[in-house]
Amino acid sequence: MPSRDLLNRLPAPVRWLAPPAVLLALTAGLVAFWSGEPDVTPPTPSAQAAEYCRALDAKLPGEVLGHPRKDPSPASPYTAAWASSPRTVMTCGGDRPDYLNSDRKGPCIDEVSWGLNEDGQGGYWFATGLRKAYVEVHVPAGAYGNYADPLSSFADAIRSTVPIIDGQADSDCFGANA
C-alpha cells in the first residue's frame, strides 16, 4: 500500500491537523456558497423614470437603522440593498405593482405614501404611488423589529428626487404632499 506508506512518512502533527484543516476549508466554502444573496434583476425604466431613479440612487442613505448599504449584483442605479440579514432591497423605475390597485392602503411615512402587500413569507412589499417613478421596497420577515421601520430612512430621498404626478396629491398623506 504505497499511499499508506506515504502518510506514515509524514510527521505526526501534519497527519493530525490535515483532516480538521480540510473539514474547516469545506465548511467555510459551504457557508460562503449558502449565505450568498440572490441577484436582483434591475428594472428597465423609461428615460424620464431613469433620470429620477439615478437621482434617488445618489441620495439614498449609506446605512438604514444600523445596516450598511450593500448593493446587489449586477450593479445598477435602479437597485439598492441594505445588509439587514435578510437584506432589504429597493428597486426604482419598474412597472406599477398590481397590489397598488387594491383597496388596502399602506402607511404614510414622512409625507410619502406607500402601498403594501404581504410577500407570503412573513415580509412585505411596499411601493410608492402617485409618483413619476415607482419605488418598491421588499422588507423580508425578521429584517427589522417592525416591517415598516426602514421606510422613514428613504422618505427624504424619495421626496426630493421622485416628484408627485401632477394633480395627484394624496389627501391621506399630510395634505398635498404624497
Residue pairs with C-beta under 8 A, 6 or more apart in sequence:
7 15
37 72
37 81
37 87
39 72
39 73
39 74
40 72
40 73
40 79
40 81
40 89
40 91
42 74
42 76
42 78
42 79
42 91
43 78
43 79
43 91
43 92
43 93
43 94
43 95
44 93
45 53
45 78
45 92
45 93
45 94
45 133
46 93
48 132
48 133
49 92
49 93
49 132
49 133
49 134
50 77
50 78
50 93
52 92
52 93
52 132
52 133
52 161
52 162
52 163
53 77
53 78
53 92
53 93
53 133
53 162
54 77
55 161
55 162
56 92
56 133
56 135
56 157
56 158
56 161
56 162
57 77
57 78
57 80
57 92
58 77
58 161
59 156
59 157
59 160
59 161
60 69
60 80
60 90
60 154
60 157
61 69
61 153
61 154
61 157
62 68
62 69
63 69
63 82
64 82
64 84
64 88
64 150
64 153
64 154
65 84
65 144
65 149
65 150
65 153
67 82
67 83
67 84
67 85
67 88
68 82
68 83
69 80
69 81
69 82
69 83
70 81
70 82
70 83
70 87
71 79
71 80
71 81
72 79
72 81
72 87
72 89
77 92
78 91
78 92
78 93
78 94
79 89
79 90
79 91
79 92
80 89
80 90
81 87
81 88
81 89
81 90
82 88
82 150
84 143
84 144
84 150
85 143
86 123
86 140
86 141
86 142
86 143
87 140
87 143
88 137
88 138
88 139
88 140
88 143
88 144
88 150
89 137
89 138
90 135
90 136
90 137
90 138
90 154
91 135
91 136
92 133
92 134
92 135
92 136
92 162
93 133
93 134
94 134
94 136
95 134
96 127
96 134
97 115
97 117
97 125
97 127
97 134
97 136
99 115
99 116
99 117
99 125
99 127
100 115
100 127
100 129
102 115
102 117
104 115
104 116
104 117
105 113
105 115
105 116
105 172
106 113
106 114
106 115
106 116
106 126
106 148
107 113
107 114
107 116
107 148
107 151
108 114
108 170
108 172
108 173
108 174
108 178
109 148
109 151
109 152
109 155
110 152
110 155
110 156
110 159
111 155
111 159
111 173
111 174
111 177
111 178
112 128
112 151
112 154
112 155
112 158
112 159
112 173
112 178
113 128
113 129
113 130
113 170
113 172
113 173
113 178
114 126
114 127
114 128
114 129
114 148
114 151
115 126
115 127
115 128
115 129
116 124
116 125
116 126
116 127
117 124
117 125
118 124
118 125
119 125
119 138
119 140
119 141
121 140
121 141
122 140
122 141
122 142
123 138
123 139
123 140
123 141
123 142
123 143
123 147
124 138
124 139
124 147
124 148
125 136
125 137
125 138
125 139
126 136
126 137
126 138
126 139
126 148
126 151
127 134
127 135
127 136
127 137
128 134
128 135
128 136
128 158
128 162
129 170
129 178
130 164
130 165
130 168
130 169
130 170
130 178
131 158
131 162
131 163
131 164
131 165
131 178
132 162
132 163
132 164
132 165
133 162
135 154
135 158
135 162
137 150
137 151
137 154
139 147
139 148
139 149
139 150
141 147
143 150
144 150
159 177
164 170
164 177
164 178
168 178
169 175
169 176
169 177
169 178
170 176
170 177
170 178
